[in-house]
Amino acid sequence: MNKRATLTAQLRRAIDASQLSRYRICKEVEMSPATMSRFMSGKGGLSMEKLDRIGELLDLRIVSGKSKPAKGA
């Protein structure tokens, strides 16, 4: 069985890979640096509102890993 990374782990990677600093992300989404630190270390979570705001800021999209067969195939 192929184990995929959780959405939380993927979000952490996206934050680290972004061109924005964690501090800048915190300022943009109105979140404390302490909350970001807890989230990034796996010791805390984020509200749906903060998840949405980070997703919008980083232009993230959820894509299904299951591919559909092409029409006519």
C-alpha positions as CSV (number, residue, x, y, z in Angstrom):
1,M,0.0,0.0,0.0
2,N,1.3,3.4,-1.0
3,K,1.1,5.7,2.0
4,R,0.6,9.4,1.1
5,A,1.6,12.4,3.1
6,T,-1.2,13.9,5.2
7,L,-2.7,17.2,4.2
8,T,-1.0,18.7,7.2
9,A,2.4,17.4,6.2
10,Q,1.8,18.7,2.7
11,L,0.9,22.1,4.0
12,R,4.0,22.2,6.2
13,R,6.1,21.4,3.1
14,A,4.3,24.1,1.1
15,I,5.0,26.7,3.8
16,D,8.7,25.8,3.9
17,A,9.0,25.8,0.1
18,S,7.2,29.1,-0.3
19,Q,9.2,32.3,-1.1
20,L,7.6,33.9,1.9
21,S,9.1,33.8,5.4
22,R,7.0,32.2,8.2
23,Y,6.8,35.6,9.8
24,R,5.4,37.1,6.6
25,I,2.8,34.4,6.3
26,C,1.8,35.0,9.9
27,K,1.4,38.7,9.3
28,E,-0.6,38.1,6.1
29,V,-3.0,35.6,7.7
30,E,-3.2,37.3,11.1
31,M,-1.7,34.5,13.1
32,S,0.8,34.6,15.9
33,P,4.3,33.3,15.2
34,A,3.9,31.0,18.3
35,T,0.9,29.4,16.6
36,M,2.9,28.9,13.4
37,S,5.8,27.4,15.3
38,R,3.5,24.9,17.1
39,F,1.9,23.9,13.8
40,M,5.2,23.5,12.0
41,S,6.6,21.4,14.9
42,G,3.5,19.2,15.0
43,K,2.6,20.3,18.4
44,G,-0.6,22.2,17.4
45,G,-3.2,22.6,14.8
46,L,-4.7,25.5,12.8
47,S,-8.3,26.6,12.5
48,M,-10.1,26.0,9.2
49,E,-10.0,29.8,8.7
50,K,-6.3,29.9,9.0
51,L,-5.9,26.9,6.7
52,D,-8.0,28.6,4.1
53,R,-6.1,31.9,4.4
54,I,-2.7,30.2,4.1
55,G,-4.0,28.2,1.1
56,E,-5.2,31.4,-0.6
57,L,-1.9,33.2,0.2
58,L,0.2,30.4,-1.2
59,D,-2.2,29.7,-4.0
60,L,-2.6,26.1,-3.0
61,R,-5.1,23.6,-4.4
62,I,-6.2,20.2,-3.4
63,V,-5.9,17.7,-6.2
64,S,-7.2,14.1,-6.0
65,G,-4.5,11.5,-6.4
66,K,-6.9,9.1,-8.1
67,S,-6.8,9.5,-11.8
68,K,-9.8,8.9,-14.0
69,P,-9.5,7.0,-17.3
70,A,-9.5,9.2,-20.3
71,K,-12.7,9.2,-22.4
72,G,-12.5,6.8,-25.2
73,A,-9.8,4.8,-23.6
